[in-house]
């Protein structure tokens, strides 16, 4: 393996780690968003408020 191949392999590994990290962040963000939406829905429905109407302002 020459020096050029080693450098390219290093870049590929780094890129893969970045992709993996970004995917984890996006998944966590989506999970948090879903949890927050459930909490908002429970709050409004629990207080007899029209959730669908309120939700239209959040989107």
N, C-alpha and C positions, 0 to 999 in steps of 0.2 A: 504494500500500500504506500503510495507516495504522499508527499505533504499536501498536495491539492485535494486528494480524496479525504484525508483526515479533516481538513478544514470544512469541506462540504458536508461530511458526516456530522460534524459538530453543529453546523448551522441547521441541518435537518432535525437533529435531536432537540436543539433549542426551540425551533419552530413548533415541534410537536408538543413540547412542554407548555409553550405559550398557548397553543390551541386548547390543550387540556385544561389549563388554568382558566381561560376565558369561558370555556364551556361550563366549568364548575360554577363560575361567578354568575353566568346567565341562568343556570338552573336554580341556584340559590335565590337570585333576584325574582325569578318567576314564582318560586315557592312562597317567598315573602309576600309578593303581590297577591297571590291567591289567598293566603292566610289573612291579609289585611282586608281583602274584599269580603271574606266570610265574616270577619268581625263587624264590618260596617253593616252588612246585611242583617246579622243577628241583632245589632243595636237598633236599626230602624224598624225591623219587623217586631222586635220585642217591645218597642214603644208605640206600636200601632201606626207607624208612618209608612207611606208608600215607597218602598225601596226601589222599584223600577223607575219611578219618576226621578228620584234622587240620583240613581246610578247614571242616568243620562247626562248629568252635569259632570260626573267624574271621568267619563270616557272622552 
